Amino acid sequence: MAEQLEDGILSGAYPEGSQVPSITEYASTYKINPATALKGINLLVNAGLLYKKRGIGMFVVEGAREDLRRQRSERFYHDYVEKLVHEAKGLGLTLEQLLDLVRRGFYDVN
């Protein structure tokens, strides 16, 4: 659920300053326990992406979209790029060959 909210912030579905659905709405929509929905929301509050207006609801923090891009880019680097480079070096590929493969994939993959 937290990742879906993050995706919504990144895509602009939940612009900065806008209210996100309530815990009750999430629990009802996704047929999950409200405590589970609360945990997902709290992950984003703790990450500094959402804030609570008492009695009103949860809202997207200004700058959340850029923070998310930065966080996900760093995660992408650690989860994919490091492994890609390690494998390429193991295969004896040069940087130019690796870049050619990445370029090919960038244009070939939808």
Secondary structure, DSSP 8 states (H G I E B T S, - for coil): -HHHHHHHHHHTSS-TT-B---HHHHHHHHT--HHHHHHHHHHHHHTTSEEEETTTEEEE-TTHHHHHHHHHHHHHIIIIIHHHHHHHHHTT--HHHHHHHHHHHHHH--
